[in-house]
């Protein structure tokens, strides 16, 4: 079955840049699952380009730990260990709490309403048990918030960590659904409305820890 790649949301100067962002976006949205082997020719055909920009995109994503190169030179989505997951969780808490706090002074009425609308999509997806819509809406909610703080280094680090866990989380969603996932966004929005930094940081921490906590030991290797 052919993969569905999102169309580029912005103009890119080169095919190489476009392919990198489309493959990265596909990983974030759970289009590749752990252990999934990726072929350069297959991706080139899907993305209507030559193998060269695909090869470079996979190289970049491998350096970001979103993909890994095996001893047989195959590119695959990495599997996860409990130790690695715990380290990623701790790193995400530290970085995303900082990003949310940094964004807080920039949340005006318009920005707040945008976040409220995005959270409405998250809630609707959970109620409808729609995995694809949940993954997309949750991703958009978090990164819309984090970008408000004009981050530079932090955002790229957060994206790298999401890239490493998105395939595994999506695998769990496919097996068990999303209806039981906790939603801490309402706590987060209330904390932002009150300008309460402590509550904002607590909601982010709980959202991450409970979300990654839904991954059981049986799903890890």
N, C-alpha and C positions, 0 to 999 in steps of 0.2 A: 504494500500500500504506500502511495506517495506521501511524503511528509508535507505538511502545510507550513510554509514560511510566511511570516508577516511581511507585507510590503514595507520598504524603507519609509520611515516617518520623516526623513530629512534628505536633502540632497547631499550626495557624497562625491568627493572629487575623483575617486578612483573606484574601479570595480572591486579591487582588493579590499578597500574600506567598506564598501557595501556588503560584500560577502561576509566579512568578519562580523559586522553588526547583526546581520540576519541570522547567522549560525549562533552567535551568542544569545540573541533574543529567543531562538528556538530552544536552547538549553535552559534558559531561565523559565520558559513557559512549559517545561516538561515534555518537550517533543522527543527527547532522547532519554532512554532509561539506563540505569546502571548495567554495565557489562555489554551495552550495545556497541557493536563494531561499526565504525564509520569509514566509508570508502571515498576516496578523493573523486573518482570518476562518477560515482553515484550522486554525490553532492553537486558536482559540476553540472550534471544533467538536470538536477532539480532546480538549480539556481541559474540555469541558462548562461553559463560562462565556461571559460577554459579551466583546466585543472590547476593552473598556476596560482590564481588568487585564492582558490580553496586550500591549496597546500600551505600558503602563507597564513591564512586565517586559522587553520588547525594548529600551525606552529605557535601562533600567538596565544591561542586558547590553551594549548598544552603548557606554555610558560606560566599561565595564570592558574594552572591546576584544575581547570574546568574539564580538561581531557587529559589522557595519558597515553604515552607511546610504549607499547609492549616490546619485549625482546624480539618478537617476530616482525616488528615495524608496523604493527596494526595500531590504529588510533581507536581508543575506546573511551566510553564514559567510565570514570573511576568507580570502583566499589568503595564502601565506607567501613571503617572500624569504629568500635565504641570510643576508643581513645581519641581518634581524629574528630569524631562528632562532638565530643565534650569540649575539645579545644576550639572548634569552630563556633560552638554555642557561646562560650565565654568571650571569644573575640567579637562576635556579633553583638552581644549585650553591651560591651564596652564602647564599640564604635557607633552603634545605632542610638544608644542613649545620648552620646555626645552630639550626633547629628541632629537628633530631635530637639535637644536643648538649644543648639545653635540656630535651629529654624524658628524657634518659638517667637522671638521678637519680630519676625517677618510675617507672622500669621495675622493678617487683617481680616476684615469681614468677608471680602471676596475669596481669599485663600481658604478661610474656614468653611465657607459654603461649598467650595470645590471639594475639600476633603470630606465633608459631610455627604456629598453626593456620591463620591467614590466609595465611602463606607456603606452607603445604601446598596451599592452593587454587590459588595462583599456579602452583606446580610442576605440579599435576595438569592445569591448563588448558593449560600449555605442552606437556605430554606428549600431551594429547588434541587439540592444535591447535584449541582452542576459543577463538575470538576474544572472544566476549561474556563468557565466564567469566573470561578473562585480564584484560580491561579492568576489570571489576568488582572482582576480587580484588586486583589491583595497586593500584587506587585506594583500596580499603578498608585495605590494609596500610599504605600511606604515611600516610594521614590519621589512622588510628588511632594510629600512632606520634607524629605531630606534635602531635596534640591532648593527649597526655600532659603536655607541657611547659607547659600552660596559656597558649598564645600568644594574643596579641591582634592586633596589627597584622600580624605575620609571616604568620599563617595566611591572612588575606584576600588578601595579596599573592601567596602561593603558589597559591591557588585561581585567581586571575586569570591567572597564567602557564600553569597547566594548561589553563584554558579556551581559551587561544589556540593551544595545540598539540594538544589532544585530537582535533579533527576530522581534522587532517592525519595524525597517527599512526594513527588508525583506518583511514584510506584506504589507508595503506601496509600495514597488517595484512590488509586485505581482498584486496589484490593479491598479497602475498607470504607471508601466513600469519605465525604467531608462533613457529613451532618453532625458528627460529634466533636468537631474541632472547636476549641474555645475562641471567642472573639473579644479581644481586649481593646478594640478600637473605640468603643463607647467611653471607656474609662480614659483613654488617651485624649479623646475630643473634649471631654469634660475638664480634664486637667489643663488643656490648652485654653479653653474658654475662661478658666479662672487664672491663667498665668501661673499655674502651680508647677514649677520645675520638678519637684520631687515626685508628684503624681504622674507627670509625663514620663519620667525616667522609669518609674515602677511599672507603668502600663507597657512600655516597650520591653522591659526585661521579662515580664510575665508572658507577653505575646510570643517572644522568641523561645523562652524555655518551655512553655507549654506546647508550642507548635513543633519544635524539634523533639520534645518528649513523647510525641505521638508515634515516633519511630521506635519500634520495639527491637530487642536484641536479636530476634529471629530474622529481622530484615537486614542486619549488618553481617559483614563477612570479616 
